[in-house]
Amino acid sequence: MKYKIRISGGFIGISQSFEGELLMSESKKQILKKVLDQDISVEANQNLRDSFLYNLKLEIDGKSYSKSFNDANIPIEIIELVDEIKNKEN
């Protein structure tokens, strides 16, 4: 899987970017595809101060996905993916 992820916002407002490739099992790919095919919209939430915005561009098995999430609507599967990528790059 190829990825390009940009995380912006937060208290300090420093953006983080990650780009590369990640090997994953077929079952994990299927779970991610299912999550990315869902219609989850990012809406402004005035109650979320200093929240993060996650912009993802993923290529899984030749299909491209482009999604945006914030702290209020990010699925746990995407959180786990971002954590795995952050740990890989550190």
N, C-alpha and C positions, 0 to 999 in steps of 0.2 A: 504494500500500500504506500502510495506517495502522499505526503501531506505538506500543507503550508498553513500555519496557524498564527494568528495575531491576537494577542490579548491586550486590551487597552482599558483605561479607566482606573478605578481604585482610588485610594486616599491620596497617593502620591502622584498618580497619573502617568507613570512611566510605562511605556509599551514594551511588550516582549514579543519576539517573533521566533518561530521555529519552522524549519523546512528540512525535508529529507525523506527517507524511506524507512518503513518499519515492517518487519516480517511478522505475520500473525496467522493463527490457525483459521481454517475455513469456517469454523463455528463462530469465532469472533467477528470475522468479516460479515457473515450473515446477520448477526445481531446488529452490527453497525449500519449495514444497509437498511435494515428495517427501521432503525431509529432515524436515519437520515431521510428516508422516504416519507416520514410523518410530516404533516403540516403544522409546524410550531412557529408561531409568529413572535417577533420581538416587539414589544410595545413599551412605551415610556411608562415607568412606574415611579411616581414622585416619592414613594415611601422608601425606595432603594437609593440611599445616598452612598456615594463612593463604590458603587457596584462595578463589576467587570463586564466587558463586552468581549465575546469570543467570536472571531471571524475565522471560519474553517473552509479550506479548500482541500478536498480529499479525492484521490483517485483510487478506486477499488475495482480490481478486475477489469480495467479499461473504461469504467464509467466514472464520470466526474460529478462530484457533489460540492455545492457551495451553500453554506448555511451560516447563520448568525444566531447566537444565543446570548442571554444575559444571566445574571445570577438567579433570577426568578424562574427561568424556564429551561435551564440547561439539564438535559437528561443525565442520569448517573453514568451511563455508558460513555458519554462524551467526557465527563469529569475524569473517569478512569483512564481514558485514552490520553487526555492532556497530561495527567499525572505521569503516565508511563513515558510519554515523550519528554517531559521535563526531566525525569529521572535519568533517562537515556543520555540526554545532552549535558547533564551535570557531572 
